[in-house]
């Protein structure tokens, strides 16, 4: 459609120049006997040019705009991420349009409402759940817990509950769900710390660009995960059992911002425990894989905690207390 409008604009220009007795291709005057110099022909050319400009092209432009709006509305969040090429910025003007809900909203719902503020024509990287959850985890508001089927849940700590974050359980479309809701104070806290969330989103964009460049050059240019003894001293060890994903988060937190070191993933740590015979991989009668501590693992701080999942089913979440976390720190540079 844009190409067709360009052609019509050029046609209108040609008609007007011909009506004035000018060759539109070389800007030279037409010969005296040229048909376009006749008064009746000249008037017809002007009429057609006016009709194109006032009747035809505006209609085509409206159709083009309507199609663009329709395509924009149908653009999914994952498509926005894939198409993003610019860093995310929430200006004061954008945030002024955000209305805090008096009714508690889910954390994912809050993120969707923030992304609505982003013009899709801007090609900016949108927020994702992990961006906000990472910031809240660093602030001690959320803590990763292993849910049913090994899925990580970001649930409020006691500090988070004081700030207006609440753990909620509900049956959604036939599935039992556990998630975090935010009251008005919690929503305001996220808005006050939105720059930190934006930094997480832009870090993802930077990583994606690095990976794209690595695909072209054949190497990522990043070093394997490792930390120094000085960095290890900053690891917040305590006796509270935590899931392996929280250990990975705390280790990655030791790396300086914009570090050239790859991050470590929870599967890497878990697989190390398996290789050292501290964890054992098993299968249920239905073929579902799960992990449980061996005798050596139990003696070294790996514990299980009984939890209730969907339909009231009980399952054991694997957690790691201070002893197990120290074991990771003692071998941290051997994990990858």
NORZI-V215853 format. One record per residue. RES is the residue in three letters. SS is DSSP state (alpha for helix, beta for strand, coil for the rest). Layout:
[[RES:SS] [RES:SS]]
This chain:
[[UNK:coil] [UNK:alpha] [UNK:alpha] [UNK:alpha] [UNK:alpha] [UNK:alpha] [UNK:alpha] [UNK:alpha] [UNK:alpha] [UNK:alpha] [UNK:alpha] [UNK:alpha] [UNK:alpha] [UNK:alpha] [UNK:alpha] [UNK:alpha] [UNK:alpha] [UNK:alpha] [UNK:alpha] [UNK:coil] [UNK:coil] [UNK:beta] [UNK:coil] [UNK:coil] [UNK:coil] [UNK:coil] [UNK:coil] [UNK:coil] [UNK:beta] [UNK:coil] [UNK:coil] [UNK:coil] [UNK:coil] [UNK:coil] [UNK:alpha] [UNK:alpha] [UNK:alpha] [UNK:coil] [UNK:alpha] [UNK:alpha] [UNK:alpha] [UNK:alpha] [UNK:alpha] [UNK:alpha] [UNK:alpha] [UNK:alpha] [UNK:alpha] [UNK:alpha] [UNK:alpha] [UNK:alpha] [UNK:alpha] [UNK:alpha] [UNK:alpha] [UNK:alpha] [UNK:alpha] [UNK:alpha] [UNK:alpha] [UNK:alpha] [UNK:alpha] [UNK:alpha] [UNK:alpha] [UNK:alpha] [UNK:alpha] [UNK:alpha] [UNK:alpha] [UNK:alpha] [UNK:alpha] [UNK:alpha] [UNK:alpha] [UNK:alpha] [UNK:alpha] [UNK:alpha] [UNK:alpha] [UNK:coil] [UNK:coil] [UNK:coil] [UNK:alpha] [UNK:alpha] [UNK:alpha] [UNK:alpha] [UNK:alpha] [UNK:alpha] [UNK:alpha] [UNK:coil] [UNK:coil] [UNK:beta] [UNK:coil] [UNK:coil] [UNK:coil] [UNK:coil] [UNK:coil] [UNK:alpha] [UNK:alpha] [UNK:alpha] [UNK:alpha] [UNK:coil] [UNK:coil] [UNK:coil] [UNK:coil] [UNK:coil] [UNK:coil] [UNK:coil] [UNK:coil] [UNK:coil] [UNK:beta] [UNK:beta] [UNK:alpha] [UNK:alpha] [UNK:alpha] [UNK:alpha] [UNK:alpha] [UNK:alpha] [UNK:alpha] [UNK:alpha] [UNK:alpha] [UNK:coil] [UNK:coil] [UNK:coil] [UNK:coil] [UNK:alpha] [UNK:alpha] [UNK:alpha] [UNK:coil] [UNK:beta] [UNK:coil] [UNK:coil] [UNK:coil] [UNK:coil] [UNK:alpha] [UNK:alpha] [UNK:alpha] [UNK:alpha] [UNK:alpha] [UNK:alpha] [UNK:alpha] [UNK:alpha] [UNK:alpha] [UNK:alpha] [UNK:coil] [UNK:coil] [UNK:coil] [UNK:beta] [UNK:beta] [UNK:beta] [UNK:beta] [UNK:beta] [UNK:coil] [UNK:alpha] [UNK:alpha] [UNK:alpha] [UNK:coil] [UNK:beta] [UNK:beta] [UNK:beta] [UNK:beta] [UNK:beta] [UNK:coil] [UNK:alpha] [UNK:alpha] [UNK:alpha] [UNK:alpha] [UNK:alpha] [UNK:coil] [UNK:coil] [UNK:beta] [UNK:beta] [UNK:beta] [UNK:beta] [UNK:beta] [UNK:beta] [UNK:beta] [UNK:beta] [UNK:coil] [UNK:coil] [UNK:beta] [UNK:beta] [UNK:beta] [UNK:beta] [UNK:beta] [UNK:beta] [UNK:beta] [UNK:beta] [UNK:coil] [UNK:alpha] [UNK:alpha] [UNK:alpha] [UNK:alpha] [UNK:alpha] [UNK:alpha] [UNK:alpha] [UNK:alpha] [UNK:alpha] [UNK:coil] [UNK:alpha] [UNK:alpha] [UNK:alpha] [UNK:alpha] [UNK:alpha] [UNK:alpha] [UNK:alpha] [UNK:alpha] [UNK:alpha] [UNK:alpha] [UNK:alpha] [UNK:alpha] [UNK:alpha] [UNK:alpha] [UNK:alpha] [UNK:alpha] [UNK:alpha] [UNK:alpha] [UNK:alpha] [UNK:alpha] [UNK:alpha] [UNK:alpha] [UNK:alpha] [UNK:alpha] [UNK:coil] [UNK:coil] [UNK:coil] [UNK:coil] [UNK:coil] [UNK:beta] [UNK:coil] [UNK:coil] [UNK:coil] [UNK:coil] [UNK:coil] [UNK:alpha] [UNK:alpha] [UNK:alpha] [UNK:alpha] [UNK:coil] [UNK:coil] [UNK:coil] [UNK:coil] [UNK:coil] [UNK:coil] [UNK:coil] [UNK:coil] [UNK:coil] [UNK:beta] [UNK:coil] [UNK:alpha] [UNK:alpha] [UNK:alpha] [UNK:alpha] [UNK:alpha] [UNK:alpha] [UNK:alpha] [UNK:alpha] [UNK:alpha] [UNK:alpha] [UNK:coil] [UNK:coil] [UNK:coil] [UNK:coil] [UNK:coil] [UNK:coil] [UNK:coil] [UNK:beta] [UNK:coil] [UNK:coil] [UNK:coil] [UNK:coil] [UNK:alpha] [UNK:alpha] [UNK:alpha] [UNK:alpha] [UNK:alpha] [UNK:alpha] [UNK:alpha] [UNK:alpha] [UNK:alpha] [UNK:alpha] [UNK:coil] [UNK:coil] [UNK:coil] [UNK:beta] [UNK:beta] [UNK:beta] [UNK:beta] [UNK:beta] [UNK:coil] [UNK:coil] [UNK:coil] [UNK:coil] [UNK:coil] [UNK:beta] [UNK:beta] [UNK:beta] [UNK:beta] [UNK:beta] [UNK:coil] [UNK:alpha] [UNK:alpha] [UNK:alpha] [UNK:alpha] [UNK:alpha] [UNK:coil] [UNK:coil] [UNK:beta] [UNK:beta] [UNK:beta] [UNK:beta] [UNK:beta] [UNK:beta] [UNK:beta] [UNK:coil] [UNK:alpha] [UNK:alpha] [UNK:alpha] [UNK:coil] [UNK:beta] [UNK:beta] [UNK:beta] [UNK:beta] [UNK:beta] [UNK:beta] [UNK:beta] [UNK:coil] [UNK:alpha] [UNK:alpha] [UNK:alpha] [UNK:alpha] [UNK:alpha] [UNK:alpha] [UNK:alpha] [UNK:alpha] [UNK:alpha] [UNK:coil] [UNK:alpha] [UNK:alpha] [UNK:alpha] [UNK:coil] [UNK:coil]]
